[in-house]
Amino acid sequence: MDTSVIELRKHLKKKLDVSRYEHTIGVSYMCQALAMRYGYDLHKAEMAGLFHDCAKKYDDTTMLNKCLEHGLPITEDEREEPSLLHAKLGAWMAENKYGIKDKDILNAIECHTTGKTGMSLLDKILYVADYIEPGRYKAGNLTEMRRLAFLDLDRACLSIMESILDYLHSAKCQIDQKTIQACEDMKRVVNSRSESE
């Protein structure tokens, strides 16, 4: 194992609470497993997993203030639900505090909570890994999502997005427009692929 990865893990372990750190390690491993399955760069997948929640050490108000301080654009949805900012702030931190310069990794971190239109392979790997990592247990459809993730990543993304939107609707939670747009885009991807098969 790369010694720099070991050092990064040690640093994150000091910065994150125990459950967040365990989740981070689980997501990192799951990213690597999905990268192996779909022929993606293991190191990039591992880095995306390690840093996806690095901003979760802050409360909502602090995240909002840090985004404003660093000139990061904030949408109305993010102002209403500042917890969404951990992805955007996390990408900024990965680049500016941890020296991650790879745009694929930074983009995946930035969209891992809401998804986005035109998701790359790494975007999808991180999005799915965050949902299905072994420490997760609350979602009712985890067994099926975990199976589907290794069969068809696009369908897994779509199913997770639909499940999240159903939950947010039923709980009457704020829904970021990027999540709705990402879900519609993923439906188009899956449907157009189905038509050509």
Steps between C-alpha positions, in 0.01 A plus 500: 500500500617851416642662817339834410158330515581369848596852610181646352293241684676582828429869448133441420467273803607793720261744332180292473292342776523120529181414309577747219852363467371140487248604234779671305715185502199291397424732208864502393513119492167481319623754243801278435281189466274676249805636318630143463162386371467783245865533397572836662820635659519359855704785647262770374203302630669458838579873527143598411372267773748622760421869452129495414393596855808692618286811562253310718704597805325840486146589603262656245563862601878455485475333157290788368744756638803315361339479154431874508853570627653301212268651237325173419167551323198409713158416357170580668453128571838494676411808705178325605686175579865585578588134568509463119804729500727230644556363148593837350714601798652151507615535140654838584674352806626197307664734251621781724579322827593150384656578162266294283525659155327234289179656366325162469545438873394854594192485275395166649531638853301810407203305361497196730198621699266627229633342183503713186419479132763329287661306784840346425592145595678621814203721591275192485745279687521742792127577501412130518782408741381766745155340506595133516817493713498213752433721804169625360194325633199736503378493138246226442631407157870463579527131411358562152708818450819319598426221252401740224813716548717216370266410215407838352641822644261729309193310621641501853546880482146546373350272764689677778395843369136394481517349848654818643241721330216279629641526852545880479144543368349280771701672774407842355868596481663765284592353159793642308412562134829334398369171641183522292697592187754222563220245538331611178833486316576152635153384388585618147835316513342175619203522263709585193729208578203267542361605162829423326539154663 
